Amino acid sequence: MSMNIISGETFDQERALYGSDGIEVTGCRFDGPADGESALKESRNIKVSDSYFNLRYPFWHDDHLEINSCEMTDKCRAALWYSNDIRISDSKLHGIKALRECSDVTIENSSIISPEFGWSVHGLNMKNSSAESEYFMMRSDKLTFNNVSLKGKYSFQYIEDSTFTNCNFDTKDSFWHAKNVYVKDCVIKGEYLAWYCENVTFENCRITGTQPLCYCKGLKLINCVMEEADLSFEKSEVEADIVSSVISIKNPKSGIIRVKGVSEIISDDPSAMCEIEITG
Protein backbone atom coordinates (compact mmCIF):
# COMPACT_ATOMS: atom_id res chain seq x y z
CA MET A 1 0.00 0.00 0.00
CA SER A 2 1.34 3.42 -0.99
CA MET A 3 1.80 5.68 2.06
CA ASN A 4 1.36 9.44 2.05
CA ILE A 5 4.33 10.86 4.00
CA ILE A 6 3.86 13.76 6.42
CA SER A 7 7.22 14.99 7.72
CA GLY A 8 8.50 17.73 10.02
CA GLU A 9 5.16 19.42 10.66
CA THR A 10 3.48 20.72 13.82
CA PHE A 11 -0.20 20.11 14.51
CA ASP A 12 -2.23 21.66 17.33
CA GLN A 13 -5.73 21.85 15.87
CA GLU A 14 -8.67 19.62 16.83
CA ARG A 15 -8.68 16.27 14.96
CA ALA A 16 -5.70 17.38 12.87
CA LEU A 17 -5.40 14.15 10.86
CA TYR A 18 -8.80 12.66 11.65
CA GLY A 19 -9.89 9.66 9.59
CA SER A 20 -6.58 9.18 7.81
CA ASP A 21 -5.90 5.98 5.87
CA GLY A 22 -2.40 5.02 4.75
CA ILE A 23 -0.15 7.78 6.07
CA GLU A 24 3.39 7.83 7.47
CA VAL A 25 4.00 10.55 10.03
CA THR A 26 7.65 11.22 10.78
CA GLY A 27 9.42 13.91 12.81
CA CYS A 28 6.19 15.73 13.66
CA ARG A 29 4.97 17.53 16.79
CA PHE A 30 1.43 17.42 18.14
CA ASP A 31 1.57 20.47 20.39
CA GLY A 32 0.66 24.15 20.42
CA PRO A 33 -1.70 26.90 21.56
CA ALA A 34 -4.84 25.59 19.84
CA ASP A 35 -4.65 22.63 22.26
CA GLY A 36 -6.61 20.36 19.93
CA GLU A 37 -7.55 16.80 20.80
CA SER A 38 -7.89 13.50 18.93
CA ALA A 39 -5.24 14.11 16.24
CA LEU A 40 -5.45 10.69 14.53
CA LYS A 41 -8.85 9.47 15.69
CA GLU A 42 -10.74 6.98 13.47
CA SER A 43 -7.64 6.30 11.33
CA ARG A 44 -6.16 3.13 9.83
CA ASN A 45 -2.90 1.89 8.30
CA ILE A 46 -0.82 4.49 10.14
CA LYS A 47 2.93 4.59 10.78
CA VAL A 48 4.27 7.19 13.21
CA SER A 49 7.96 7.66 14.00
CA ASP A 50 10.25 10.13 15.76
CA SER A 51 7.29 12.28 16.77
CA TYR A 52 6.24 14.18 19.91
CA PHE A 53 2.76 14.07 21.41
CA ASN A 54 1.79 16.68 24.02
CA LEU A 55 -1.97 16.75 23.39
CA ARG A 56 -4.82 14.46 24.48
CA TYR A 57 -6.41 11.37 22.92
CA PRO A 58 -4.31 11.04 19.73
CA PHE A 59 -5.06 7.37 18.86
CA TRP A 60 -8.71 6.45 19.42
CA HIS A 61 -10.60 3.93 17.27
CA ASP A 62 -7.56 3.22 15.09
CA ASP A 63 -6.69 0.03 13.19
CA HIS A 64 -3.24 -1.17 12.05
CA LEU A 65 -1.04 1.32 13.87
CA GLU A 66 2.77 1.38 14.19
CA ILE A 67 4.50 3.75 16.61
CA ASN A 68 8.30 3.90 16.72
CA SER A 69 10.66 6.19 18.64
CA CYS A 70 7.90 8.52 19.80
CA GLU A 71 7.32 10.44 23.02
CA MET A 72 3.93 10.83 24.66
CA THR A 73 4.23 13.30 27.53
CA ASP A 74 2.27 13.49 30.78
CA LYS A 75 -0.11 15.87 28.97
CA CYS A 76 -0.82 13.24 26.32
CA ARG A 77 -3.71 11.82 28.32
CA ALA A 78 -5.50 8.60 27.34
CA ALA A 79 -3.37 8.18 24.24
CA LEU A 80 -4.62 4.83 22.90
CA TRP A 81 -8.22 3.69 23.35
CA TYR A 82 -10.49 1.34 21.39
CA SER A 83 -7.78 0.49 18.85
CA ASN A 84 -6.67 -2.77 17.21
CA ASP A 85 -3.42 -4.19 15.79
CA ILE A 86 -0.90 -1.87 17.45
CA ARG A 87 2.90 -2.12 17.36
CA ILE A 88 4.86 0.19 19.69
CA SER A 89 8.67 0.19 19.94
CA ASP A 90 11.40 2.36 21.44
CA SER A 91 8.85 4.85 22.75
CA LYS A 92 7.83 6.72 25.90
CA LEU A 93 4.22 6.37 27.05
CA HIS A 94 4.09 8.85 29.93
CA GLY A 95 0.46 10.00 30.01
CA ILE A 96 -2.24 8.71 32.36
CA LYS A 97 -4.53 5.92 31.13
CA ALA A 98 -2.41 5.27 28.05
CA LEU A 99 -3.97 2.01 26.82
CA ARG A 100 -7.63 1.03 27.19
CA GLU A 101 -10.01 -1.38 25.45
CA CYS A 102 -7.39 -2.24 22.81
CA SER A 103 -6.56 -5.59 21.20
CA ASP A 104 -3.61 -7.29 19.49
CA VAL A 105 -0.90 -5.04 20.91
CA THR A 106 2.90 -5.40 20.95
CA ILE A 107 5.13 -3.14 23.06
CA GLU A 108 8.91 -3.52 23.13
CA ASN A 109 11.92 -1.53 24.28
CA SER A 110 9.64 1.13 25.71
CA SER A 111 9.10 3.13 28.90
CA ILE A 112 5.67 3.41 30.51
CA ILE A 113 4.89 5.94 33.25
CA SER A 114 1.11 5.85 33.30
CA PRO A 115 -1.36 5.39 36.16
CA GLU A 116 -4.26 3.12 35.22
CA PHE A 117 -2.47 1.73 32.18
CA GLY A 118 -3.78 -1.15 30.11
CA TRP A 119 -7.34 -1.68 31.34
CA SER A 120 -9.46 -4.23 29.45
CA VAL A 121 -6.80 -5.02 26.86
CA HIS A 122 -7.19 -8.27 24.89
CA GLY A 123 -3.85 -9.66 23.72
CA LEU A 124 -0.69 -7.79 24.69
CA ASN A 125 2.88 -8.95 24.05
CA MET A 126 5.29 -6.79 26.07
CA LYS A 127 9.04 -7.34 26.24
CA ASN A 128 12.24 -5.56 27.22
CA SER A 129 10.29 -2.66 28.73
CA SER A 130 9.73 -0.86 32.04
CA ALA A 131 6.57 0.44 33.67
CA GLU A 132 5.50 2.61 36.59
CA SER A 133 1.77 2.41 37.17
CA GLU A 134 -1.10 1.92 39.59
CA TYR A 135 -3.87 -0.53 38.66
CA PHE A 136 -1.65 -1.76 35.81
CA MET A 137 -3.36 -4.04 33.24
CA MET A 138 -6.61 -4.43 35.22
CA ARG A 139 -9.23 -6.76 33.69
CA SER A 140 -7.03 -7.66 30.72
CA ASP A 141 -6.39 -11.07 29.18
CA LYS A 142 -3.96 -12.95 26.95
CA LEU A 143 -0.92 -11.08 28.23
CA THR A 144 2.58 -12.33 27.38
CA PHE A 145 5.36 -10.49 29.22
CA ASN A 146 9.10 -11.16 28.95
CA ASN A 147 11.84 -9.13 30.62
CA VAL A 148 9.51 -6.42 31.94
CA SER A 149 10.16 -4.44 35.12
CA LEU A 150 7.28 -2.88 37.00
CA LYS A 151 6.97 -0.57 39.97
CA GLY A 152 3.53 0.34 41.29
CA LYS A 153 0.47 -0.87 43.15
CA TYR A 154 -2.60 -3.01 42.50
CA SER A 155 -1.24 -4.59 39.32
CA PHE A 156 -2.65 -7.42 37.18
CA GLN A 157 -5.96 -7.54 39.03
CA TYR A 158 -8.67 -9.66 37.39
CA ILE A 159 -6.39 -10.70 34.50
CA GLU A 160 -6.85 -14.04 32.72
CA ASP A 161 -4.96 -16.47 30.46
CA SER A 162 -1.54 -14.83 30.75
CA THR A 163 2.16 -15.73 30.96
CA PHE A 164 5.07 -13.86 32.56
CA THR A 165 8.75 -14.82 32.26
CA ASN A 166 12.00 -13.20 33.41
CA CYS A 167 10.18 -10.21 34.92
CA ASN A 168 10.81 -8.09 38.00
CA PHE A 169 7.69 -6.77 39.72
CA ASP A 170 7.71 -4.45 42.76
CA THR A 171 3.98 -4.04 43.30
CA LYS A 172 1.60 -4.67 46.18
CA ASP A 173 -1.81 -6.34 45.89
CA SER A 174 -0.83 -7.84 42.54
CA PHE A 175 -2.59 -10.69 40.70
CA TRP A 176 -5.76 -10.39 42.81
CA HIS A 177 -8.57 -12.47 41.28
CA ALA A 178 -6.24 -13.55 38.44
CA LYS A 179 -7.24 -16.72 36.56
CA ASN A 180 -5.18 -19.15 34.47
CA VAL A 181 -1.84 -17.39 34.87
CA TYR A 182 1.70 -18.81 34.66
CA VAL A 183 4.62 -16.91 36.19
CA LYS A 184 8.15 -18.28 35.65
CA ASP A 185 11.67 -17.10 36.55
CA CYS A 186 10.34 -13.86 38.01
CA VAL A 187 11.10 -11.70 41.05
CA ILE A 188 7.93 -10.48 42.76
CA LYS A 189 8.09 -8.08 45.68
CA GLY A 190 5.01 -6.72 47.42
CA GLU A 191 2.41 -7.25 50.09
CA TYR A 192 -0.70 -9.45 49.80
CA LEU A 193 0.26 -11.29 46.62
CA ALA A 194 -2.44 -12.91 44.49
CA TRP A 195 -5.36 -13.13 46.90
CA TYR A 196 -8.47 -14.80 45.47
CA CYS A 197 -6.61 -16.05 42.40
CA GLU A 198 -7.55 -19.24 40.55
CA ASN A 199 -5.30 -21.66 38.64
CA VAL A 200 -2.16 -19.58 39.03
CA THR A 201 1.32 -21.18 38.94
CA PHE A 202 4.61 -19.67 40.11
CA GLU A 203 7.73 -21.55 38.97
CA ASN A 204 11.35 -20.71 39.88
CA CYS A 205 10.22 -17.40 41.39
CA ARG A 206 11.51 -15.29 44.27
CA ILE A 207 8.54 -13.96 46.21
CA THR A 208 8.93 -11.31 48.93
CA GLY A 209 6.29 -9.78 51.18
CA THR A 210 3.75 -10.23 53.95
CA GLN A 211 0.58 -12.32 53.80
CA PRO A 212 0.97 -13.83 50.34
CA LEU A 213 -1.30 -16.19 48.46
CA CYS A 214 -4.48 -16.29 50.53
CA TYR A 215 -7.96 -17.46 49.52
CA CYS A 216 -6.57 -19.07 46.34
CA LYS A 217 -7.92 -21.98 44.30
CA GLY A 218 -5.75 -24.28 42.21
CA LEU A 219 -2.56 -22.51 43.33
CA LYS A 220 0.84 -24.07 42.50
CA LEU A 221 4.37 -23.11 43.53
CA ILE A 222 7.27 -24.98 41.93
CA ASN A 223 10.82 -24.49 43.25
CA CYS A 224 10.10 -21.03 44.68
CA VAL A 225 11.85 -18.92 47.32
CA MET A 226 9.67 -16.97 49.75
CA GLU A 227 11.03 -14.13 51.88
CA GLU A 228 9.34 -12.11 54.65
CA ALA A 229 6.38 -14.44 54.22
CA ASP A 230 4.14 -14.45 57.28
CA LEU A 231 0.51 -15.58 57.53
CA SER A 232 0.92 -17.32 54.19
CA PHE A 233 -1.66 -19.38 52.29
CA GLU A 234 -4.67 -18.64 54.51
CA LYS A 235 -7.76 -20.49 53.21
CA SER A 236 -5.95 -21.52 50.01
CA GLU A 237 -6.14 -24.71 47.97
CA VAL A 238 -2.46 -25.16 47.22
CA GLU A 239 0.30 -27.46 46.02
CA ALA A 240 3.65 -25.87 46.83
CA ASP A 241 7.35 -26.73 46.80
CA ILE A 242 9.19 -23.94 48.62
CA VAL A 243 12.99 -24.15 48.77
CA SER A 244 13.33 -21.61 51.59
CA SER A 245 11.98 -21.15 55.07
CA VAL A 246 8.92 -18.98 55.74
CA ILE A 247 7.89 -17.06 58.83
CA SER A 248 4.40 -18.50 59.22
CA ILE A 249 1.70 -20.49 57.47
CA LYS A 250 -1.91 -19.92 58.53
CA ASN A 251 -4.81 -22.31 58.00
CA PRO A 252 -4.28 -23.41 54.39
CA LYS A 253 -7.49 -25.08 53.22
CA SER A 254 -6.29 -28.13 51.27
CA GLY A 255 -3.44 -29.70 49.30
CA ILE A 256 0.19 -29.99 50.34
CA ILE A 257 2.92 -27.48 51.16
CA ARG A 258 6.49 -28.74 51.12
CA VAL A 259 8.73 -26.13 52.72
CA LYS A 260 12.34 -26.06 53.90
CA GLY A 261 11.32 -24.65 57.25
CA VAL A 262 8.61 -22.63 58.98
CA SER A 263 8.85 -20.67 62.23
CA GLU A 264 5.14 -20.96 63.04
CA ILE A 265 2.21 -23.00 61.79
CA ILE A 266 -1.10 -21.44 62.81
CA SER A 267 -3.82 -24.09 62.83
CA ASP A 268 -6.91 -22.84 64.61
CA ASP A 269 -9.52 -23.56 61.93
CA PRO A 270 -10.82 -27.15 61.84
CA SER A 271 -11.67 -26.85 58.15
CA ALA A 272 -8.02 -26.22 57.27
CA MET A 273 -6.88 -29.67 56.08
CA CYS A 274 -3.73 -28.91 54.01
CA GLU A 275 -0.71 -31.13 54.70
CA ILE A 276 2.50 -29.28 55.62
CA GLU A 277 5.75 -31.18 55.06
CA ILE A 278 9.04 -29.79 56.41
CA THR A 279 11.79 -30.82 54.00
CA GLY A 280 14.71 -29.47 56.07
Summary of the structure (lengths in Angstrom):
residues: 280
radius of gyration: 22.0
end to end distance: 65.0
largest distance: 71.2
contacts: 1042
relative contact order: 0.06
helix: 0%
strand: 54%
